[in-house]
Amino acid sequence: MSASASASRHALIAQDLVHTLGGRRVLDGVGLTAPPGRRIGLIGENGSGKSTLLRLLAGVEKPDAGTVTRPPDTGFLHQEIPYDTAATIADVLDDALRESREDLAALDRLTEELARTPQEAPGHPALLDAYGERLEQAREREAWDADRRAELVLGGLGVGALPRERPLGSLSGGQRGRLALAALLLRRPAALLLDEPTNHLDDAAAAFVEEQVRALPGTVVVASHDRAFLDAVCTDLLDLDPAVDGPVRYGGAYTPYLAEQRAARERWERRWAEEREEAAALRVLAGVTAHRVAPNRGPRDNEKMGYGHRAGRVQNQISRRVRSATRRLEELERSAVGEPPRPLRFAGRALAAGGAGDGDGAGTALAADGAGDGGGPLVALDGARVPDRLAPLTLEVSATDRLLVTGGNGTGKSTLLDVLAGRLAPAGGIRRRAGLSVGLLGQDTVFDRPERSCRDLYEQSLGAERAESVPLRSLGLLHETDLDKPVARLSVGQRRRLALALLVARPPQLLLLDEPTNHLSPRLCDELESALATGPGAIVLASHDRWLRRAWRGRELRLA
């Protein structure tokens, strides 16, 4: 089989996919061509159709319209491992290595048949073709090295020490997810579909997965919020956010995508400003030009002989100019680009002291705004500790601090934020500035009175003046269609975005953020990071986000 024929056979091709969920058209005419060697990242806001597209590509769901052509050995990383809970780790590994072992057994059988079959025999060419195809398949799967790779992959994903006879039902959710990913990497399918593969992975495991995925010879399509993973792995990105001409495909990984997005944003802003300027000039021309020569002004003495002729000619010229300006203005208004959405930015605290509403349980200030600047740190810990949760710690947070808290799971990052927020009293010394306003975005978001709509909760929490000054829709954290939904009907991610919106609209003096980029699209993560650099007050955040941590320019505190 030729290289081009093999590539065509293994390509993943989707054409004009249309899919509706809950009465909303999630995908509308989406196409995708992914030949072997291409690793395509799907990006976009939550609800833009990334996971839906993966399920259609995998054949788990059928599109309302359009077609998908996929290699016969397509692998899909499900949210849950597709095995019975009574199955063992050994069963999963045997299934993952089954195809490689079948390839090797088939090669042994074909080798024996070729040895028994004379070259001039009628069946010899067919046997030779079958042998070549199996050999290529075995090479792609690295079948001869499968058992050694199994140990390497399990170890790299942190599940190598688990006994092989252990049943899946006894594993944690994270362990089952890592085992499912390990099984797919061992299979090395011709097309691999991954939905958030680095969720719940530490830095070492995520870097290991990047290395493994880059080494795959086939097609990879991955939906991920992990910007570091997208940058390390992808050869292309498909942006599913709504655009004039549908989803946009970008060549390259996340860093060049960011550069293209910045350039596109600048072009958009420049065109919008130029069109506004032109429209303003046309309105003046259409409304004012006609009055520049007053129609009731009588002729001067030296004009009387030709006045009627000249006046008529001038009025005709003005009329033509007015009509031309009016036509151009109408054309411009029909084709004008919309105003670019404002990037996420923290509002100032100037309005915070006047008219705050009733507040709420998630993401709001824990003390009144408006405390004086004073001197010294906002919060100071002196050997503060929480038994079994936070080791003794001495720390000062100044009024303009930017502090990143890192460390492995269980080292006390969330506990430290609770202590700084005043939600948890530590043993040891702690001093807090009088009247300090503190806001905490925790990982668990709970609102009082969840029967209220997002819009109502936002206005009642902030007060009418602040809510009008910083409209919820302007922040880009929630979709316009969700603003009037009851909070109880929001997803976990949407509730967290609403809590973040309350803090962005009225930032406290000390802002505490626990994994703030969870549930945010890559675009919003980038905007949030830019906003954190210039936002008012002090900011302390805990994060596993590798991209955020690499770009951090403030202090860092690593807990062990």
Secondary structure, DSSP 8 states (H G I E B T S, - for coil): --HHHHHHHH-EEEEEEEEEETTEEEEEEEEEEE-TT-EEEEE-STTSSHHHHHHHHHTSS--SEEEEE--TTEEE--SS-SS-TT-BHHHHHHHHHHHHHHHHHHHHHHHHHHHHS-TTSTTHHHHHHHHHHHHHHHHHTTGGGHHHHHHHHHHHTT-TTS-TT-BGGGS-HHHHHHHHHHHHHHH--SEEEEESTTTT--HHHHHHHHHHHHT-SSEEEEE-S-HHHHHHH-SEEEE-S--TTSSEEEES-HHHHHHHHHHHHHHHHHHHHHHHHHHHHHHHHHHHGGGSS-TT----GGGGGGHHHHHHHHHHHHHHHHHHHHHHHHHHHHH-------------STTTTS---S--SSS-BSS-S-----SS-SEEEEEEEETTTEEEEEEEE-TT-EEEEE--TTSSHHHHHHHHHTSS--EEEEEE-TT--EEEE-SS---SSTTSBHHHHHHHHH-HHHHHHS-GGGG-SS-GGGTTSBGGGS-HHHHHHHHHHHHHHS--SEEEEESTTTT--HHHHHHHHHHHHH-SSEEEEE---HHHHHH--SEEEE--
